Amino acid sequence: MAFVCLTLSCTTEETNPLEDANYEIDLNLSLETDWEMADEILELINDHRSVHGFMVLEKDQGYASAFAVKHTKYMINIKQVNHDNFFERSGALKNRGAIRVGENVAYGYNTAENVVDAWLQSPSHKKIIEGAYTHSGFGVLKNADGQYFFTLLFHKQN
């Protein structure tokens, strides 16, 4: 059985910014993403964006993907889909020039088509997919039972 946690996607509005935060991260984390699945997701999202007149997103295999992988590993560890500590991921990307950050998460879908379709059926997730972003980072990983967890970080660069 496949399902997604349809929690509200985070927006660019920050309610808990960190002062003097350390936004360092091991960029090698991004190598842990299932890039075949991530590329399929990006293609489907960009197809949707193109059809609806939005500019296509560039793949961010650096910081956004490293932070997305870190969050996906966290969700796998606690066995729960969530947006915990989004303000830290957002702050880290803003510290590197992003002016807007959004996030979609999911769990349990086996194909790119299924997870993207689920996000597009959810108004809050669709709003992020269609948002004024330029890049997306991917944390697409399987847990020990072979079930996918997803974190997509969207950001707009200056």
C-alpha positions as CSV (number, residue, x, y, z in Angstrom):
1,M,0.0,0.0,0.0
2,A,1.4,3.4,-0.9
3,F,0.5,6.7,0.8
4,V,1.8,10.1,1.4
5,C,1.7,12.4,4.3
6,L,-0.3,15.4,3.1
7,T,1.1,17.9,5.5
8,L,1.2,21.5,4.6
9,S,4.2,22.4,2.6
10,C,6.5,25.1,4.0
11,T,6.6,28.5,2.5
12,T,9.1,31.3,2.4
13,E,7.7,32.8,5.6
14,E,10.0,31.9,8.5
15,T,8.7,31.8,12.0
16,N,11.8,30.6,13.8
17,P,15.0,31.9,12.2
18,L,18.3,30.9,13.8
19,E,20.8,33.6,14.9
20,D,24.4,32.7,14.3
21,A,23.5,29.3,12.9
22,N,26.1,27.0,11.5
23,Y,24.9,26.0,8.0
24,E,27.8,23.7,7.1
25,I,26.9,20.4,5.6
26,D,28.8,17.6,4.0
27,L,28.1,18.0,0.2
28,N,28.8,14.3,-0.3
29,L,25.3,13.6,1.3
30,S,23.8,14.6,-2.1
31,L,25.5,11.5,-3.6
32,E,23.2,9.3,-1.6
33,T,20.0,10.4,-3.5
34,D,18.5,8.0,-5.9
35,W,19.4,10.2,-8.8
36,E,17.5,8.1,-11.4
37,M,14.3,8.6,-9.5
38,A,15.1,12.2,-8.8
39,D,15.7,12.9,-12.5
40,E,12.4,11.4,-13.3
41,I,10.6,13.5,-10.7
42,L,12.3,16.7,-12.0
43,E,11.3,15.8,-15.6
44,L,7.7,15.3,-14.6
45,I,7.7,18.5,-12.5
46,N,9.3,20.5,-15.3
47,D,6.8,19.1,-17.8
48,H,4.0,20.3,-15.6
49,R,5.6,23.7,-15.1
50,S,6.1,24.1,-18.8
51,V,2.6,23.2,-19.7
52,H,1.3,25.8,-17.2
53,G,3.7,28.6,-18.3
54,F,6.2,28.4,-15.4
55,M,9.9,28.3,-16.0
56,V,11.6,25.0,-15.6
57,L,13.7,24.2,-12.5
58,E,17.4,23.5,-12.5
59,K,18.7,20.5,-10.6
60,D,20.7,21.5,-7.5
61,Q,23.0,18.6,-6.8
62,G,24.9,20.7,-4.2
63,Y,23.6,22.3,-1.0
64,A,19.9,21.9,-1.6
65,S,20.3,18.1,-2.3
66,A,22.6,17.7,0.7
67,F,20.1,19.3,3.0
68,A,17.3,17.3,1.4
69,V,19.1,14.0,1.9
70,K,19.9,15.0,5.6
71,H,16.2,15.6,6.2
72,T,15.1,12.4,4.4
73,K,17.5,10.4,6.6
74,Y,16.0,12.1,9.6
75,M,12.4,11.1,8.5
76,I,13.5,7.6,7.9
77,N,15.2,7.4,11.3
78,I,12.1,8.6,13.1
79,K,9.7,6.8,10.7
80,Q,7.6,9.9,10.1
81,V,7.1,12.3,7.2
82,N,7.4,15.9,8.4
83,H,8.8,19.4,7.9
84,D,10.7,19.5,11.2
85,N,13.4,22.1,11.3
86,F,12.5,23.5,7.8
87,F,13.7,26.9,9.0
88,E,17.2,25.5,9.2
89,R,17.2,24.2,5.7
90,S,15.7,27.4,4.4
91,G,18.2,29.5,6.4
92,A,21.1,27.5,5.0
93,L,19.9,28.1,1.4
94,K,19.1,31.7,2.0
95,N,22.6,32.1,3.5
96,R,23.8,30.9,0.0
97,G,21.8,33.4,-2.0
98,A,18.2,32.0,-2.1
99,I,15.5,34.5,-1.8
100,R,12.6,32.0,-1.4
101,V,12.6,28.4,-0.2
102,G,9.8,25.7,-0.2
103,E,9.6,22.0,0.5
104,N,7.6,19.0,-0.4
105,V,7.9,15.7,1.4
106,A,6.3,12.2,0.8
107,Y,6.6,8.6,1.8
108,G,5.7,5.2,0.3
109,Y,5.4,5.9,-3.4
110,N,7.2,3.5,-5.7
111,T,7.4,5.6,-8.9
112,A,8.1,9.2,-9.8
113,E,4.8,9.4,-11.5
114,N,2.9,8.4,-8.4
115,V,4.6,10.8,-6.1
116,V,4.4,13.7,-8.5
117,D,0.7,13.0,-9.2
118,A,0.0,12.9,-5.4
119,W,1.7,16.2,-4.9
120,L,-0.3,17.7,-7.8
121,Q,-3.5,16.5,-6.2
122,S,-2.7,18.4,-3.0
123,P,-3.3,22.1,-3.3
124,S,-0.5,23.0,-0.8
125,H,2.1,20.8,-2.6
126,K,1.0,21.9,-6.0
127,K,1.5,25.5,-5.0
128,I,5.1,24.7,-4.1
129,I,5.6,22.8,-7.5
130,E,4.2,25.8,-9.3
131,G,5.9,28.4,-7.2
132,A,8.4,31.1,-8.3
133,Y,11.5,28.9,-7.9
134,T,14.5,28.4,-10.0
135,H,16.1,25.2,-8.5
136,S,15.3,22.0,-6.7
137,G,17.3,19.7,-4.6
138,F,16.5,16.1,-3.9
139,G,16.6,13.7,-1.0
140,V,15.2,10.5,-2.4
141,L,16.1,7.5,-0.3
142,K,14.7,4.1,0.6
143,N,14.4,2.9,4.2
144,A,15.5,-0.6,5.3
145,D,12.2,-2.0,4.1
146,G,12.7,-0.7,0.6
147,Q,10.1,2.1,0.9
148,Y,10.9,5.5,-0.6
149,F,11.0,8.7,1.4
150,F,11.2,12.0,-0.4
151,T,12.3,15.6,0.4
152,L,12.3,18.1,-2.4
153,L,13.8,21.6,-1.6
154,F,12.8,24.3,-4.0
155,H,14.6,27.6,-4.0
156,K,14.8,30.8,-6.0
157,Q,18.3,32.3,-6.5
158,N,18.9,36.0,-7.0
